[in-house]
Amino acid sequence: MSDPASTILVVEDDSIVRMLIVDVLEELEYRVLEAADGKAALAFLQDPEAKINLLMTDKGLPDMDGTELAKKAAGLRPALPILFASGYAENIELPPGMHLIGKPFSIDQLRDKVKSILGQ
């Protein structure tokens, strides 16, 4: 692959789920940044040196709601696509321009969703 890999910031408070998502994305040759909560995610988003092509966040985080994180992320990086992962997908009102994948999802569903968002 000649293009440098896209970087995905994964925000998930469940360490096992986060590890599985990271493993899948790395197998698909994405660079992955990991955060266990909104505060850690914002540290990456506020770093002007951090190249991030997609924010993938759990809806329920221990320190702030995923929607709140998405709003802060949109303020910091207006062009950044955001993908919510939620076990309660049918109950979520999505802000415009944001994407959703329902948990549990398969490796293929995650791959297809990420590629469609990143236009690959």
C-alpha positions in Angstrom: 0.0 0.0 0.0 1.6 3.3 -1.1 -0.6 5.6 0.9 0.3 6.0 4.6 -2.2 4.1 6.7 -5.2 6.0 8.0 -5.2 6.6 11.7 -8.3 5.7 13.8 -8.7 6.8 17.4 -10.6 4.1 19.3 -12.4 5.2 22.5 -13.8 2.3 24.4 -13.8 1.9 28.2 -14.1 -2.0 28.1 -10.4 -3.0 27.7 -11.3 -6.4 26.2 -13.6 -4.9 23.6 -11.1 -2.1 22.9 -8.3 -4.7 22.4 -10.4 -6.7 19.9 -11.4 -3.6 17.9 -7.7 -2.5 17.8 -6.5 -5.9 16.7 -9.1 -6.0 13.9 -8.2 -2.5 12.7 -4.5 -3.2 12.9 -5.0 -6.4 10.8 -6.7 -4.2 8.2 -3.5 -2.1 8.2 -4.8 1.0 10.0 -2.8 2.9 12.6 -4.7 2.9 15.8 -4.6 5.2 18.8 -6.4 4.0 22.0 -8.3 5.8 24.7 -10.2 4.3 27.6 -12.3 7.4 28.2 -13.2 10.8 26.8 -10.5 12.7 28.7 -7.8 10.5 27.1 -9.4 10.9 23.7 -9.5 14.7 24.0 -5.8 14.7 24.7 -5.2 13.0 21.3 -7.7 15.3 19.6 -6.1 18.5 21.1 -2.6 17.4 19.9 -1.9 19.3 16.6 0.8 16.7 15.7 -1.7 13.7 16.0 -2.9 12.7 12.6 -6.4 11.2 13.0 -8.7 10.2 10.1 -11.5 8.7 12.1 -12.8 8.8 15.7 -14.6 5.6 16.7 -16.2 5.9 20.1 -18.4 3.9 22.4 -21.6 5.7 23.3 -21.3 5.0 27.0 -18.0 6.2 28.5 -17.3 6.5 32.2 -16.4 10.2 32.3 -18.6 11.6 29.5 -21.2 10.5 27.1 -19.9 9.5 23.6 -22.2 12.2 22.1 -20.6 14.8 24.3 -17.1 13.6 23.2 -18.3 13.8 19.6 -19.4 17.4 20.0 -16.0 18.4 21.5 -14.2 16.5 18.8 -16.2 18.3 16.1 -15.3 21.6 17.7 -11.6 20.7 17.7 -11.5 18.9 14.3 -14.6 19.9 12.3 -13.8 17.6 9.3 -13.2 14.5 11.4 -15.6 11.7 10.7 -17.1 10.1 13.8 -18.3 6.5 14.2 -20.4 5.5 17.2 -20.3 1.9 18.4 -23.3 1.0 20.6 -25.2 -2.0 21.8 -28.3 0.2 21.8 -28.0 1.4 18.2 -31.8 1.6 17.6 -32.2 4.1 20.4 -29.5 6.7 19.3 -30.2 10.0 17.7 -27.2 10.6 15.5 -25.9 14.1 15.0 -25.7 15.0 11.3 -22.6 13.7 9.5 -21.9 11.0 12.1 -22.0 7.2 11.6 -23.2 4.3 13.7 -22.3 0.6 14.0 -24.3 -1.6 16.3 -22.7 -3.9 18.9 -21.9 -6.7 18.6 -20.5 -6.3 15.1 -18.5 -8.7 12.9 -15.0 -8.1 11.6 -16.5 -7.7 8.1 -19.1 -5.2 9.3 -16.4 -3.1 11.0 -14.1 -3.3 8.0 -16.9 -2.3 5.6 -18.1 0.5 7.8 -14.6 2.0 8.3 -13.8 1.7 4.6 -17.0 3.4 3.5 -16.5 6.3 6.0 -12.9 6.8 4.9 -13.8 6.5 1.2 -11.6 3.5 0.5 
